[in-house]
Amino acid sequence: MKIYLISFIAVLASSFPAMAQEPVSSGTAPRMEPQWNPYTALTNAGISFPESYTGEVLGNPIGGHRQGAVYDGLLKAGFTADLGKLANWQGATLTVDGLYQHGSSLTRNDVHDFNVVSNIDTVHNPRLYEAWIEQAFDGGNFSIRAGQVPIDTEFFISTNGALFLNSAFGVLPVVSMNVNVAVYPVAAPGIRLKATPDGAWTLLGGVFDGNVGNLNSTDRNGLRYNLNSRDGAFAIGELAYTANPPPSPQPDGKQAPDRPLSGTYKLGGYYDSGEISNGTAEGPRRGECGFYFITDQELWHVPKAPDQGLRGFLRMGVAPAEKSAVTFYCDGGFNYQGLIPGHNQDLLGLGVSYSKLSDELRGADGDPYPNHYETIVELTYQAVITSSLNVQPDIQYVINPGALGTQQNALVLGVRFNLTF
């Protein structure tokens, strides 16, 4: 992707200051000029090309529908342009990127769990992901983002919970399992507002397309733009408060010593105006809604090294039983950074997740399902090898996979690696 983007934009290179050459003075010997590099020229003009690749091997030697093992991977590539440098549009940023997921799905093939054991697991269609412009005001304290925007890159996030591989620790299941909106691997037309008046408070709000279609049919490549009243709109708001915000890193990258423990607390709510059918006795209905709470809290840090230590997280979400497939969700756990001497960036994490399905759910015969929950216990360790590579062994124990009492508890073992370019 870098090659195509650079070739496409290189015709603009003659306008970049970095490419200008001084004229050779009359009567002097010619001077060798450095060879022009289009990638360097574009970087100097404010265009960067962030790319990443995630690969993993996962298997369930015990339980689930059957035993098996898979490899799957995710490539993310695109570009980001600082429009202040590129076009003198101060405070504006353009981001465009795409996804390509490949391999097999342990959830679909073998475990048959309700939540998905891998948060990169999706359909294998190459697709456009993000394509938006953001305008910042007041030194970055206020911003507007508009275009094809994913919701879950900013909403629902627990910083400490993001370590885990199971998808339940990402998008809250009271959202991902109840409404068809722009969460991984989908982005959709929308607008997001963000206000950070000081270092403690943050207000997020947004309105997005209320129905992103079907990944296997109507939205195979992320190019579905079908705004209409039947699909409705998805509106969300989130208020966050950070107590004792950590100071900016020092020039050597370390945190200031002996700072107080920091904690972030978020309260959010959402409303979807489209018609939704979640398999409940009430049938298709409009007005799906829900609320959630998230906290990330430092519990202890190493004296004079506050970036190392113990942290905890807790998330809870609720939705009405008569409209929703998932009516209650809760996860929580702990991370420890720097457990092994000399590996100060490594993270050890233990998390537990619980999803409660609605008692109103009905099978094809109209009868209620006998079980309505799934529980996940995950233990993981992320080892930072270099600034661009980390490796993450992972163990998951899935209790009542599928949430309906039809599968044996499953043990999932695996290892993931992440590369950034």
C-alpha positions, 0 to 999 in steps of 0.5 A, a space after each residue: 500500500 505504501 508503494 501505491 500511495 507514494 506513486 500516486 502522491 509523488 507528483 506533488 513533490 515539486 511543491 515540497 520545501 524539502 525537495 528544493 535544491 540550491 542553484 549551482 553558483 556560476 564558475 564553481 565546480 558542480 556539487 553532488 546533491 542528495 538523491 530525492 526520496 519520495 517517502 522522505 518527502 511525503 513524511 516531511 510534508 505531513 503524510 505518514 503510513 502507519 501499518 501493523 500486522 497481527 498473527 496468532 495461533 489458537 487451539 482448544 485441546 479440551 471442550 467446545 463443539 470439537 477440538 482443533 487449532 487455527 492460524 489467523 492474521 490481520 493486516 491494517 494499512 493506510 495513511 494519515 495526513 497532517 493537513 496543516 503541513 500538507 495544505 495549510 489547513 491548521 488543526 486538521 487531520 485526514 486518516 484513511 486505512 483498510 483491513 485484511 483478515 485471513 486464516 480460520 476462526 476457532 470460534 466458528 470451526 471448533 469452540 462455538 462460543 457466544 463471545 469470540 475468543 479472538 478480537 481480530 476474528 472476522 470475515 476474510 474480505 479486504 475492506 475499507 475501514 476508517 476514512 475521516 477528517 478531524 478538525 481540532 480547535 482551542 489547542 486540541 481541547 475540542 475536536 470534530 471528526 466526520 466521515 467513515 468512523 468506527 465507534 469502538 476506537 474511542 468509546 467503551 475503552 478500558 485501557 487495562 482491559 485492552 490487553 486481553 484477546 477475547 473480543 468480550 473485553 473490547 466492544 461491550 456485548 450489550 452493544 456488539 450483540 444487540 445492535 448492528 453498528 460501526 464496531 470492528 471490523 466496520 466503520 460507518 458514516 458518522 460524526 463525533 465530537 470531543 471536548 477536553 477542557 482540562 486534564 481531568 474531564 473528557 466528553 465524547 458524543 456521536 451520531 452514526 449510521 444505525 445499520 451497517 449491513 451484513 459483512 458477508 453480503 451487503 457490506 463485504 468491502 466497507 463501501 455500504 452507504 445506505 442512510 435511510 429512516 428504516 435503518 435509523 441512527 445510533 447516538 452515544 455519549 460518554 463522560 470521563 473523569 481522570 483523578 490525578 492525571 499522570 504528567 507528561 513523560 519526561 524527555 527520557 520517556 520515564 514518568 515523574 517519580 512518586 506521583 499519586 495513583 491515577 484512576 479514570 471513570 467513565 459513564 456512557 449511554 446509547 440509543 439506536 432508533 432503527 428496527 432491531 430483531 434480537 430473537 425475543 418474544 416481543 419480535 422486531 422493535 425500535 428504540 434499543 438503548 443501554 448504559 455502561 460504566 468503566 473504571 481503570 485504576 492504578 492500585 500500586 506502583 513501584 516507588 520512583 517508577 510509577 509506570 510499573 505496578 499493579 492496575 485494575 479495571 471494571 466494566 459493566 453494561 445493561 440493556 432492556 430484556 424485552 429488546 436485547 439479546 444481552 441484558 447484562 455484562 460485566 468484566 474486570 481484572 488486573 494487569 501488572 507491568 514490569 513483573 520481570 526485572 529488565 522487562 519493564 514494559 511487559 504486561 501480565 493480565 488476568 481478566 474475567 468476563 460474564 455475559 447474561 442473555 435475556 430470559 425473553 430469547 426464544 428458539 425456532 420452536 418459540 420455546 425459551 432457551 435453557 441457559 443464558 450466560 457465558 463466562 470467560 477467564 483469561 490469563 495473558 502475558 505480553 512480552 515487548 521484544 522491540 519497539 515494533 514487536 511484541 509476543 503474547 502467550 494466552 490462556 482462556 477458559 470458556 464456561 458454557 460456550 454459546 451461552 445455551 448449555 449445549 457445549 462443553 467448557 473449553 480450554 483455549 491456548 494460543 500465542 499472538 504476535 504484533 508487528 508495527 511498521 
